Amino acid sequence: MAVTLNAAAPPQLVPLAMAAAGLTAREREVVALVLAGLATAEIAVTLRIAPCTVQDHLRGVFRKLGVADRYQLTAGLLHRPRHDPPRGGRPTITTRSVRVSRPSATC
């Protein structure tokens, strides 16, 4: 009998990473929509919540995954990041930092 092991692809790993980080069901919904390319306003309409609530969920996600913004979130979940040892029992996604200028949030 032969056994073949293949590396898991990002679509298989994303739910595992989100569960390991302790994301809530709503945070997982928001992350899925971010990964699908939706903007904050589009996520708010889709989930029938306020844009500021979307931002609150994203702040929680960023804190739990140890990323600074949705760019690092996407890169970390979809592009096979380098993982550092977990801090405080939660996985940390390490990505290269890219500085992008954006207008300040109003929430």
Biopython code that builds the backbone (N, CA, C, O; Angstrom):
import numpy as np
from Bio.PDB.StructureBuilder import StructureBuilder

atoms = [
    (1, "MET", "N", (0.843, -1.166, 0.000)),
    (1, "MET", "CA", (0.000, 0.000, 0.000)),
    (1, "MET", "C", (0.900, 1.245, 0.000)),
    (1, "MET", "O", (1.876, 1.316, 0.747)),
    (2, "ALA", "N", (0.564, 2.203, -0.830)),
    (2, "ALA", "CA", (1.314, 3.464, -0.927)),
    (2, "ALA", "C", (0.457, 4.596, -0.371)),
    (2, "ALA", "O", (-0.757, 4.636, -0.572)),
    (3, "VAL", "N", (1.114, 5.508, 0.328)),
    (3, "VAL", "CA", (0.435, 6.680, 0.871)),
    (3, "VAL", "C", (1.080, 7.909, 0.269)),
    (3, "VAL", "O", (2.302, 8.056, 0.296)),
    (4, "THR", "N", (0.256, 8.792, -0.276)),
    (4, "THR", "CA", (0.746, 10.027, -0.860)),
    (4, "THR", "C", (0.212, 11.196, -0.043)),
    (4, "THR", "O", (-0.989, 11.291, 0.207)),
    (5, "LEU", "N", (1.102, 12.074, 0.366)),
    (5, "LEU", "CA", (0.705, 13.276, 1.105)),
    (5, "LEU", "C", (0.918, 14.491, 0.229)),
    (5, "LEU", "O", (1.980, 14.654, -0.373)),
    (6, "ASN", "N", (-0.073, 15.330, 0.158)),
    (6, "ASN", "CA", (0.024, 16.586, -0.581)),
    (6, "ASN", "C", (-0.172, 17.741, 0.385)),
    (6, "ASN", "O", (-0.913, 17.634, 1.363)),
    (7, "ALA", "N", (0.497, 18.836, 0.100)),
    (7, "ALA", "CA", (0.321, 20.038, 0.915)),
    (7, "ALA", "C", (-1.103, 20.554, 0.761)),
    (7, "ALA", "O", (-1.678, 20.501, -0.326)),
    (8, "ALA", "N", (-1.661, 21.049, 1.846)),
    (8, "ALA", "CA", (-3.007, 21.613, 1.794)),
    (8, "ALA", "C", (-2.975, 22.951, 1.073)),
    (8, "ALA", "O", (-2.027, 23.723, 1.215)),
    (9, "ALA", "N", (-4.009, 23.213, 0.306)),
    (9, "ALA", "CA", (-4.144, 24.476, -0.421)),
    (9, "ALA", "C", (-4.804, 25.509, 0.488)),
    (9, "ALA", "O", (-5.492, 25.135, 1.438)),
    (10, "PRO", "N", (-4.608, 26.815, 0.216)),
    (10, "PRO", "CA", (-5.214, 27.858, 1.058)),
    (10, "PRO", "C", (-6.705, 27.679, 1.331)),
    (10, "PRO", "O", (-7.123, 27.892, 2.469)),
    (11, "PRO", "N", (-7.542, 27.296, 0.342)),
    (11, "PRO", "CA", (-8.963, 27.140, 0.668)),
    (11, "PRO", "C", (-9.219, 26.101, 1.764)),
    (11, "PRO", "O", (-10.217, 26.180, 2.481)),
    (12, "GLN", "N", (-8.317, 25.134, 1.887)),
    (12, "GLN", "CA", (-8.464, 24.128, 2.941)),
    (12, "GLN", "C", (-7.919, 24.640, 4.274)),
    (12, "GLN", "O", (-8.386, 24.228, 5.336)),
    (13, "LEU", "N", (-6.942, 25.529, 4.222)),
    (13, "LEU", "CA", (-6.285, 26.004, 5.432)),
    (13, "LEU", "C", (-6.967, 27.201, 6.080)),
    (13, "LEU", "O", (-6.873, 27.378, 7.295)),
    (14, "VAL", "N", (-7.645, 28.018, 5.299)),
    (14, "VAL", "CA", (-8.246, 29.251, 5.838)),
    (14, "VAL", "C", (-9.217, 28.943, 6.980)),
    (14, "VAL", "O", (-9.105, 29.560, 8.040)),
    (15, "PRO", "N", (-10.169, 28.011, 6.810)),
    (15, "PRO", "CA", (-11.082, 27.732, 7.935)),
    (15, "PRO", "C", (-10.345, 27.216, 9.169)),
    (15, "PRO", "O", (-10.727, 27.533, 10.295)),
    (16, "LEU", "N", (-9.299, 26.429, 8.968)),
    (16, "LEU", "CA", (-8.527, 25.921, 10.097)),
    (16, "LEU", "C", (-7.798, 27.046, 10.826)),
    (16, "LEU", "O", (-7.773, 27.081, 12.056)),
    (17, "ALA", "N", (-7.204, 27.966, 10.061)),
    (17, "ALA", "CA", (-6.493, 29.097, 10.662)),
    (17, "ALA", "C", (-7.459, 29.985, 11.440)),
    (17, "ALA", "O", (-7.131, 30.461, 12.527)),
    (18, "MET", "N", (-8.649, 30.209, 10.884)),
    (18, "MET", "CA", (-9.627, 31.065, 11.567)),
    (18, "MET", "C", (-10.121, 30.400, 12.849)),
    (18, "MET", "O", (-10.292, 31.070, 13.867)),
    (19, "ALA", "N", (-10.353, 29.087, 12.806)),
    (19, "ALA", "CA", (-10.798, 28.374, 14.000)),
    (19, "ALA", "C", (-9.699, 28.358, 15.058)),
    (19, "ALA", "O", (-9.973, 28.560, 16.241)),
    (20, "ALA", "N", (-8.457, 28.120, 14.637)),
    (20, "ALA", "CA", (-7.329, 28.087, 15.572)),
    (20, "ALA", "C", (-7.120, 29.434, 16.251)),
    (20, "ALA", "O", (-6.675, 29.491, 17.398)),
    (21, "ALA", "N", (-7.438, 30.513, 15.554)),
    (21, "ALA", "CA", (-7.275, 31.854, 16.115)),
    (21, "ALA", "C", (-8.425, 32.235, 17.037)),
    (21, "ALA", "O", (-8.363, 33.263, 17.711)),
    (22, "GLY", "N", (-9.468, 31.422, 17.072)),
    (22, "GLY", "CA", (-10.594, 31.708, 17.949)),
    (22, "GLY", "C", (-11.529, 32.773, 17.419)),
    (22, "GLY", "O", (-12.175, 33.470, 18.200)),
    (23, "LEU", "N", (-11.614, 32.915, 16.079)),
    (23, "LEU", "CA", (-12.519, 33.916, 15.506)),
    (23, "LEU", "C", (-13.963, 33.508, 15.744)),
    (23, "LEU", "O", (-14.301, 32.326, 15.694)),
    (24, "THR", "N", (-14.813, 34.498, 16.006)),
    (24, "THR", "CA", (-16.239, 34.243, 16.161)),
    (24, "THR", "C", (-16.846, 33.923, 14.791)),
    (24, "THR", "O", (-16.207, 34.126, 13.759)),
    (25, "ALA", "N", (-18.068, 33.427, 14.795)),
    (25, "ALA", "CA", (-18.753, 33.114, 13.529)),
    (25, "ALA", "C", (-18.868, 34.378, 12.667)),
    (25, "ALA", "O", (-18.654, 34.322, 11.456)),
    (26, "ARG", "N", (-19.201, 35.504, 13.280)),
    (26, "ARG", "CA", (-19.352, 36.751, 12.528)),
    (26, "ARG", "C", (-18.005, 37.222, 11.989)),
    (26, "ARG", "O", (-17.923, 37.701, 10.858)),
    (27, "GLU", "N", (-16.954, 37.091, 12.787)),
    (27, "GLU", "CA", (-15.620, 37.467, 12.313)),
    (27, "GLU", "C", (-15.217, 36.600, 11.123)),
    (27, "GLU", "O", (-14.604, 37.095, 10.177)),
    (28, "ARG", "N", (-15.554, 35.321, 11.160)),
    (28, "ARG", "CA", (-15.246, 34.431, 10.027)),
    (28, "ARG", "C", (-16.017, 34.853, 8.778)),
    (28, "ARG", "O", (-15.486, 34.791, 7.670)),
    (29, "GLU", "N", (-17.274, 35.285, 8.956)),
    (29, "GLU", "CA", (-18.057, 35.779, 7.817)),
    (29, "GLU", "C", (-17.399, 37.017, 7.209)),
    (29, "GLU", "O", (-17.274, 37.130, 5.990)),
    (30, "VAL", "N", (-16.982, 37.939, 8.066)),
    (30, "VAL", "CA", (-16.339, 39.165, 7.598)),
    (30, "VAL", "C", (-15.049, 38.825, 6.855)),
    (30, "VAL", "O", (-14.795, 39.370, 5.781)),
    (31, "VAL", "N", (-14.235, 37.933, 7.413)),
    (31, "VAL", "CA", (-12.978, 37.540, 6.759)),
    (31, "VAL", "C", (-13.259, 36.926, 5.394)),
    (31, "VAL", "O", (-12.566, 37.241, 4.427)),
    (32, "ALA", "N", (-14.255, 36.064, 5.296)),
    (32, "ALA", "CA", (-14.586, 35.439, 4.010)),
    (32, "ALA", "C", (-14.932, 36.502, 2.965)),
    (32, "ALA", "O", (-14.543, 36.382, 1.803)),
    (33, "LEU", "N", (-15.656, 37.533, 3.374)),
    (33, "LEU", "CA", (-16.029, 38.595, 2.440)),
    (33, "LEU", "C", (-14.832, 39.474, 2.087)),
    (33, "LEU", "O", (-14.728, 39.944, 0.955)),
    (34, "VAL", "N", (-13.924, 39.703, 3.045)),
    (34, "VAL", "CA", (-12.687, 40.436, 2.744)),
    (34, "VAL", "C", (-11.876, 39.649, 1.722)),
    (34, "VAL", "O", (-11.372, 40.221, 0.755)),
    (35, "LEU", "N", (-11.747, 38.344, 1.930)),
    (35, "LEU", "CA", (-10.983, 37.502, 1.004)),
    (35, "LEU", "C", (-11.630, 37.440, -0.375)),
    (35, "LEU", "O", (-10.953, 37.192, -1.373)),
    (36, "ALA", "N", (-12.949, 37.666, -0.431)),
    (36, "ALA", "CA", (-13.654, 37.704, -1.709)),
    (36, "ALA", "C", (-13.496, 39.058, -2.401)),
    (36, "ALA", "O", (-13.946, 39.241, -3.532)),
    (37, "GLY", "N", (-12.847, 40.012, -1.706)),
    (37, "GLY", "CA", (-12.557, 41.303, -2.312)),
    (37, "GLY", "C", (-13.564, 42.399, -2.037)),
    (37, "GLY", "O", (-13.501, 43.454, -2.668)),
    (38, "LEU", "N", (-14.494, 42.185, -1.111)),
    (38, "LEU", "CA", (-15.500, 43.201, -0.823)),
    (38, "LEU", "C", (-14.925, 44.315, 0.050)),
    (38, "LEU", "O", (-14.085, 44.076, 0.918)),
    (39, "ALA", "N", (-15.390, 45.520, -0.197)),
    (39, "ALA", "CA", (-15.027, 46.687, 0.606)),
    (39, "ALA", "C", (-15.893, 46.708, 1.861)),
    (39, "ALA", "O", (-16.884, 45.984, 1.956)),
    (40, "THR", "N", (-15.512, 47.541, 2.818)),
    (40, "THR", "CA", (-16.246, 47.639, 4.083)),
    (40, "THR", "C", (-17.732, 47.913, 3.859)),
    (40, "THR", "O", (-18.578, 47.251, 4.459)),
    (41, "ALA", "N", (-18.051, 48.869, 3.013)),
    (41, "ALA", "CA", (-19.465, 49.206, 2.762)),
    (41, "ALA", "C", (-20.227, 48.019, 2.165)),
    (41, "ALA", "O", (-21.381, 47.780, 2.519)),
    (42, "GLU", "N", (-19.584, 47.283, 1.265)),
    (42, "GLU", "CA", (-20.227, 46.107, 0.653)),
    (42, "GLU", "C", (-20.446, 45.004, 1.686)),
    (42, "GLU", "O", (-21.477, 44.331, 1.674)),
    (43, "ILE", "N", (-19.478, 44.824, 2.575)),
    (43, "ILE", "CA", (-19.627, 43.824, 3.637)),
    (43, "ILE", "C", (-20.783, 44.215, 4.548)),
    (43, "ILE", "O", (-21.583, 43.366, 4.944)),
    (44, "ALA", "N", (-20.871, 45.499, 4.879)),
    (44, "ALA", "CA", (-21.949, 45.989, 5.743)),
    (44, "ALA", "C", (-23.317, 45.705, 5.130)),
    (44, "ALA", "O", (-24.223, 45.237, 5.819)),
    (45, "VAL", "N", (-23.465, 45.985, 3.850)),
    (45, "VAL", "CA", (-24.745, 45.736, 3.177)),
    (45, "VAL", "C", (-25.048, 44.241, 3.142)),
    (45, "VAL", "O", (-26.170, 43.820, 3.423)),
    (46, "THR", "N", (-24.039, 43.443, 2.796)),
    (46, "THR", "CA", (-24.222, 41.993, 2.699)),
    (46, "THR", "C", (-24.663, 41.391, 4.031)),
    (46, "THR", "O", (-25.549, 40.538, 4.067)),
    (47, "LEU", "N", (-24.045, 41.834, 5.123)),
    (47, "LEU", "CA", (-24.344, 41.271, 6.443)),
    (47, "LEU", "C", (-25.421, 42.038, 7.200)),
    (47, "LEU", "O", (-25.817, 41.648, 8.298)),
    (48, "ARG", "N", (-25.894, 43.138, 6.602)),
    (48, "ARG", "CA", (-26.926, 43.979, 7.215)),
    (48, "ARG", "C", (-26.487, 44.508, 8.580)),
    (48, "ARG", "O", (-27.210, 44.433, 9.573)),
    (49, "ILE", "N", (-25.261, 45.049, 8.578)),
    (49, "ILE", "CA", (-24.720, 45.686, 9.777)),
    (49, "ILE", "C", (-24.115, 47.030, 9.370)),
    (49, "ILE", "O", (-23.944, 47.299, 8.181)),
    (50, "ALA", "N", (-23.801, 47.851, 10.331)),
    (50, "ALA", "CA", (-23.214, 49.167, 10.050)),
    (50, "ALA", "C", (-21.748, 49.017, 9.635)),
    (50, "ALA", "O", (-21.067, 48.103, 10.100)),
    (51, "PRO", "N", (-21.261, 49.900, 8.771)),
    (51, "PRO", "CA", (-19.846, 49.865, 8.391)),
    (51, "PRO", "C", (-18.903, 49.925, 9.596)),
    (51, "PRO", "O", (-17.851, 49.286, 9.591)),
    (52, "CYS", "N", (-19.275, 50.688, 10.624)),
    (52, "CYS", "CA", (-18.434, 50.751, 11.833)),
    (52, "CYS", "C", (-18.386, 49.397, 12.538)),
    (52, "CYS", "O", (-17.375, 49.050, 13.148)),
    (53, "THR", "N", (-19.463, 48.641, 12.458)),
    (53, "THR", "CA", (-19.477, 47.301, 13.058)),
    (53, "THR", "C", (-18.543, 46.377, 12.278)),
    (53, "THR", "O", (-17.861, 45.541, 12.871)),
    (54, "VAL", "N", (-18.509, 46.522, 10.958)),
    (54, "VAL", "CA", (-17.566, 45.750, 10.143)),
    (54, "VAL", "C", (-16.147, 46.073, 10.601)),
    (54, "VAL", "O", (-15.335, 45.168, 10.791)),
    (55, "GLN", "N", (-15.847, 47.351, 10.778)),
    (55, "GLN", "CA", (-14.514, 47.766, 11.224)),
    (55, "GLN", "C", (-14.196, 47.195, 12.607)),
    (55, "GLN", "O", (-13.062, 46.791, 12.862)),
    (56, "ASP", "N", (-15.189, 47.158, 13.501)),
    (56, "ASP", "CA", (-14.982, 46.569, 14.830)),
    (56, "ASP", "C", (-14.613, 45.092, 14.710)),
    (56, "ASP", "O", (-13.693, 44.621, 15.379)),
    (57, "HIS", "N", (-15.331, 44.365, 13.857)),
    (57, "HIS", "CA", (-15.026, 42.944, 13.652)),
    (57, "HIS", "C", (-13.619, 42.773, 13.080)),
    (57, "HIS", "O", (-12.874, 41.885, 13.496)),
    (58, "LEU", "N", (-13.264, 43.629, 12.126)),
    (58, "LEU", "CA", (-11.925, 43.532, 11.530)),
    (58, "LEU", "C", (-10.837, 43.814, 12.557)),
    (58, "LEU", "O", (-9.798, 43.154, 12.547)),
    (59, "ARG", "N", (-11.053, 44.779, 13.441)),
    (59, "ARG", "CA", (-10.062, 45.047, 14.489)),
    (59, "ARG", "C", (-9.851, 43.808, 15.361)),
    (59, "ARG", "O", (-8.721, 43.482, 15.725)),
    (60, "GLY", "N", (-10.941, 43.126, 15.691)),
    (60, "GLY", "CA", (-10.833, 41.893, 16.477)),
    (60, "GLY", "C", (-10.069, 40.811, 15.732)),
    (60, "GLY", "O", (-9.246, 40.106, 16.315)),
    (61, "VAL", "N", (-10.347, 40.683, 14.436)),
    (61, "VAL", "CA", (-9.642, 39.709, 13.596)),
    (61, "VAL", "C", (-8.158, 40.040, 13.539)),
    (61, "VAL", "O", (-7.316, 39.161, 13.723)),
    (62, "PHE", "N", (-7.836, 41.299, 13.287)),
    (62, "PHE", "CA", (-6.433, 41.710, 13.187)),
    (62, "PHE", "C", (-5.689, 41.405, 14.487)),
    (62, "PHE", "O", (-4.561, 40.915, 14.464)),
    (63, "ARG", "N", (-6.329, 41.700, 15.618)),
    (63, "ARG", "CA", (-5.707, 41.453, 16.921)),
    (63, "ARG", "C", (-5.467, 39.956, 17.132)),
    (63, "ARG", "O", (-4.385, 39.547, 17.555)),
    (64, "LYS", "N", (-6.483, 39.146, 16.834)),
    (64, "LYS", "CA", (-6.372, 37.707, 17.060)),
    (64, "LYS", "C", (-5.353, 37.044, 16.139)),
    (64, "LYS", "O", (-4.693, 36.084, 16.535)),
    (65, "LEU", "N", (-5.220, 37.549, 14.913)),
    (65, "LEU", "CA", (-4.278, 36.955, 13.965)),
    (65, "LEU", "C", (-2.920, 37.646, 13.951)),
    (65, "LEU", "O", (-1.994, 37.178, 13.289)),
    (66, "GLY", "N", (-2.796, 38.751, 14.673)),
    (66, "GLY", "CA", (-1.514, 39.441, 14.748)),
    (66, "GLY", "C", (-1.123, 40.142, 13.468)),
    (66, "GLY", "O", (0.057, 40.203, 13.123)),
    (67, "VAL", "N", (-2.119, 40.680, 12.754)),
    (67, "VAL", "CA", (-1.846, 41.447, 11.531)),
    (67, "VAL", "C", (-2.310, 42.881, 11.727)),
    (67, "VAL", "O", (-3.071, 43.178, 12.647)),
    (68, "ALA", "N", (-1.845, 43.769, 10.853)),
    (68, "ALA", "CA", (-2.152, 45.192, 11.010)),
    (68, "ALA", "C", (-3.319, 45.660, 10.148)),
    (68, "ALA", "O", (-3.987, 46.634, 10.495)),
    (69, "ASP", "N", (-3.575, 44.977, 9.022)),
    (69, "ASP", "CA", (-4.608, 45.457, 8.108)),
    (69, "ASP", "C", (-5.087, 44.331, 7.207)),
    (69, "ASP", "O", (-4.585, 43.209, 7.274)),
    (70, "ARG", "N", (-6.076, 44.646, 6.355)),
    (70, "ARG", "CA", (-6.651, 43.604, 5.501)),
    (70, "ARG", "C", (-5.674, 43.105, 4.451)),
    (70, "ARG", "O", (-5.832, 41.991, 3.952)),
    (71, "TYR", "N", (-4.670, 43.897, 4.102)),
    (71, "TYR", "CA", (-3.652, 43.438, 3.158)),
    (71, "TYR", "C", (-2.835, 42.313, 3.777)),
    (71, "TYR", "O", (-2.602, 41.284, 3.143)),
    (72, "GLN", "N", (-2.403, 42.511, 5.013)),
    (72, "GLN", "CA", (-1.653, 41.463, 5.702)),
    (72, "GLN", "C", (-2.539, 40.254, 5.984)),
    (72, "GLN", "O", (-2.074, 39.116, 5.923)),
    (73, "LEU", "N", (-3.801, 40.493, 6.289)),
    (73, "LEU", "CA", (-4.746, 39.402, 6.519)),
    (73, "LEU", "C", (-4.840, 38.524, 5.281)),
    (73, "LEU", "O", (-4.709, 37.303, 5.365)),
    (74, "THR", "N", (-5.065, 39.145, 4.140)),
    (74, "THR", "CA", (-5.204, 38.403, 2.888)),
    (74, "THR", "C", (-3.909, 37.674, 2.536)),
    (74, "THR", "O", (-3.929, 36.496, 2.180)),
    (75, "ALA", "N", (-2.790, 38.378, 2.638)),
    (75, "ALA", "CA", (-1.508, 37.759, 2.321)),
    (75, "ALA", "C", (-1.232, 36.588, 3.252)),
    (75, "ALA", "O", (-0.765, 35.536, 2.817)),
    (76, "GLY", "N", (-1.519, 36.773, 4.518)),
    (76, "GLY", "CA", (-1.255, 35.730, 5.503)),
    (76, "GLY", "C", (-2.110, 34.499, 5.328)),
    (76, "GLY", "O", (-1.632, 33.381, 5.524)),
    (77, "LEU", "N", (-3.368, 34.681, 4.961)),
    (77, "LEU", "CA", (-4.261, 33.531, 4.830)),
    (77, "LEU", "C", (-4.178, 32.854, 3.463)),
    (77, "LEU", "O", (-4.392, 31.646, 3.363)),
    (78, "LEU", "N", (-3.876, 33.603, 2.425)),
    (78, "LEU", "CA", (-3.925, 33.020, 1.080)),
    (78, "LEU", "C", (-2.584, 32.695, 0.454)),
    (78, "LEU", "O", (-2.528, 31.962, -0.534)),
    (79, "HIS", "N", (-1.507, 33.221, 1.005)),
    (79, "HIS", "CA", (-0.217, 33.061, 0.326)),
    (79, "HIS", "C", (0.822, 32.339, 1.159)),
    (79, "HIS", "O", (1.990, 32.729, 1.173)),
    (80, "ARG", "N", (0.409, 31.295, 1.850)),
    (80, "ARG", "CA", (1.312, 30.451, 2.635)),
    (80, "ARG", "C", (2.322, 31.251, 3.435)),
    (80, "ARG", "O", (3.500, 31.303, 3.081)),
    (81, "PRO", "N", (1.872, 31.869, 4.503)),
    (81, "PRO", "CA", (2.755, 32.702, 5.313)),
    (81, "PRO", "C", (3.762, 31.871, 6.093)),
    (81, "PRO", "O", (3.634, 30.653, 6.217)),
    (82, "ARG", "N", (4.767, 32.564, 6.613)),
    (82, "ARG", "CA", (5.703, 31.967, 7.553)),
    (82, "ARG", "C", (5.071, 32.137, 8.927)),
    (82, "ARG", "O", (4.693, 33.248, 9.299)),
    (83, "HIS", "N", (4.952, 31.067, 9.673)),
    (83, "HIS", "CA", (4.315, 31.139, 10.991)),
    (83, "HIS", "C", (5.350, 31.216, 12.089)),
    (83, "HIS", "O", (6.283, 30.414, 12.130)),
    (84, "ASP", "N", (5.190, 32.173, 12.973)),
    (84, "ASP", "CA", (6.014, 32.270, 14.163)),
    (84, "ASP", "C", (5.365, 31.415, 15.240)),
    (84, "ASP", "O", (4.188, 31.073, 15.124)),
    (85, "PRO", "N", (6.100, 31.066, 16.277)),
    (85, "PRO", "CA", (5.475, 30.330, 17.382)),
    (85, "PRO", "C", (4.323, 31.150, 17.964)),
    (85, "PRO", "O", (4.437, 32.370, 18.078)),
    (86, "PRO", "N", (3.222, 30.503, 18.332)),
    (86, "PRO", "CA", (2.067, 31.234, 18.865)),
    (86, "PRO", "C", (2.418, 31.997, 20.137)),
    (86, "PRO", "O", (3.194, 31.533, 20.972)),
    (87, "ARG", "N", (1.824, 33.179, 20.259)),
    (87, "ARG", "CA", (1.943, 33.974, 21.479)),
    (87, "ARG", "C", (0.597, 33.929, 22.177)),
    (87, "ARG", "O", (-0.438, 34.182, 21.560)),
    (88, "GLY", "N", (0.610, 33.615, 23.440)),
    (88, "GLY", "CA", (-0.644, 33.596, 24.195)),
    (88, "GLY", "C", (-1.607, 32.533, 23.705)),
    (88, "GLY", "O", (-2.817, 32.681, 23.873)),
    (89, "GLY", "N", (-1.105, 31.467, 23.106)),
    (89, "GLY", "CA", (-1.961, 30.375, 22.669)),
    (89, "GLY", "C", (-2.663, 30.603, 21.345)),
    (89, "GLY", "O", (-3.449, 29.757, 20.919)),
    (90, "ARG", "N", (-2.405, 31.715, 20.683)),
    (90, "ARG", "CA", (-3.053, 31.991, 19.408)),
    (90, "ARG", "C", (-2.004, 32.037, 18.308)),
    (90, "ARG", "O", (-0.896, 32.525, 18.527)),
    (91, "PRO", "N", (-2.348, 31.529, 17.117)),
    (91, "PRO", "CA", (-1.376, 31.585, 16.026)),
    (91, "PRO", "C", (-1.145, 33.022, 15.574)),
    (91, "PRO", "O", (-2.047, 33.858, 15.640)),
    (92, "THR", "N", (0.053, 33.295, 15.124)),
    (92, "THR", "CA", (0.387, 34.613, 14.606)),
    (92, "THR", "C", (0.814, 34.466, 13.162)),
    (92, "THR", "O", (1.661, 33.631, 12.847)),
    (93, "ILE", "N", (0.248, 35.252, 12.297)),
    (93, "ILE", "CA", (0.612, 35.217, 10.889)),
    (93, "ILE", "C", (1.642, 36.299, 10.656)),
    (93, "ILE", "O", (1.415, 37.465, 10.977)),
    (94, "THR", "N", (2.779, 35.913, 10.094)),
    (94, "THR", "CA", (3.842, 36.869, 9.815)),
    (94, "THR", "C", (3.899, 37.117, 8.319)),
    (94, "THR", "O", (4.002, 36.179, 7.529)),
    (95, "THR", "N", (3.833, 38.369, 7.938)),
    (95, "THR", "CA", (3.924, 38.738, 6.523)),
    (95, "THR", "C", (4.901, 39.882, 6.393)),
    (95, "THR", "O", (5.297, 40.495, 7.384)),
    (96, "ARG", "N", (5.286, 40.167, 5.165)),
    (96, "ARG", "CA", (6.106, 41.348, 4.936)),
    (96, "ARG", "C", (5.231, 42.572, 5.060)),
    (96, "ARG", "O", (4.088, 42.581, 4.602)),
    (97, "SER", "N", (5.763, 43.597, 5.676)),
    (97, "SER", "CA", (4.999, 44.816, 5.892)),
    (97, "SER", "C", (5.075, 45.717, 4.668)),
    (97, "SER", "O", (6.150, 45.943, 4.113)),
    (98, "VAL", "N", (3.925, 46.224, 4.257)),
    (98, "VAL", "CA", (3.851, 47.159, 3.143)),
    (98, "VAL", "C", (3.104, 48.382, 3.641)),
    (98, "VAL", "O", (1.995, 48.264, 4.162)),
    (99, "ARG", "N", (3.698, 49.550, 3.485)),
    (99, "ARG", "CA", (3.045, 50.772, 3.941)),
    (99, "ARG", "C", (2.174, 51.322, 2.812)),
    (99, "ARG", "O", (2.646, 51.583, 1.705)),
    (100, "VAL", "N", (0.898, 51.489, 3.124)),
    (100, "VAL", "CA", (-0.057, 52.011, 2.144)),
    (100, "VAL", "C", (-0.763, 53.180, 2.778)),
    (100, "VAL", "O", (-1.251, 53.067, 3.902)),
    (101, "SER", "N", (-0.831, 54.312, 2.082)),
    (101, "SER", "CA", (-1.538, 55.434, 2.666)),
    (101, "SER", "C", (-3.013, 55.338, 2.343)),
    (101, "SER", "O", (-3.418, 55.109, 1.204)),
    (102, "ARG", "N", (-3.801, 55.522, 3.391)),
    (102, "ARG", "CA", (-5.259, 55.455, 3.291)),
    (102, "ARG", "C", (-5.821, 56.582, 4.138)),
    (102, "ARG", "O", (-5.176, 57.043, 5.079)),
    (103, "PRO", "N", (-7.024, 57.023, 3.802)),
    (103, "PRO", "CA", (-7.658, 58.025, 4.658)),
    (103, "PRO", "C", (-7.971, 57.409, 6.029)),
    (103, "PRO", "O", (-8.193, 56.203, 6.130)),
    (104, "SER", "N", (-7.988, 58.215, 7.054)),
    (104, "SER", "CA", (-8.266, 57.703, 8.393)),
    (104, "SER", "C", (-9.726, 57.260, 8.500)),
    (104, "SER", "O", (-10.610, 57.804, 7.837)),
    (105, "ALA", "N", (-9.952, 56.268, 9.346)),
    (105, "ALA", "CA", (-11.310, 55.734, 9.535)),
    (105, "ALA", "C", (-12.171, 56.752, 10.273)),
    (105, "ALA", "O", (-11.664, 57.559, 11.053)),
    (106, "THR", "N", (-13.470, 56.706, 10.021)),
    (106, "THR", "CA", (-14.397, 57.611, 10.685)),
    (106, "THR", "C", (-15.148, 56.932, 11.802)),
    (106, "THR", "O", (-16.017, 57.548, 12.418)),
    (107, "CYS", "N", (-14.842, 55.688, 12.080)),
    (107, "CYS", "CA", (-15.547, 54.943, 13.140)),
    (107, "CYS", "C", (-14.864, 55.120, 14.466)),
    (107, "CYS", "O", (-15.314, 54.568, 15.471)),
]
sb = StructureBuilder()
sb.init_structure("model")
sb.init_model(0)
sb.init_chain("A")
sb.init_seg("    ")
for serial, (resi, resn, name, xyz) in enumerate(atoms, 1):
    if name == "N":
        sb.init_residue(resn, " ", resi, " ")
    sb.init_atom(name, np.array(xyz, "f"), 0.0, 1.0, " ", f" {name:<3s}", serial, name[0])
structure = sb.get_structure()
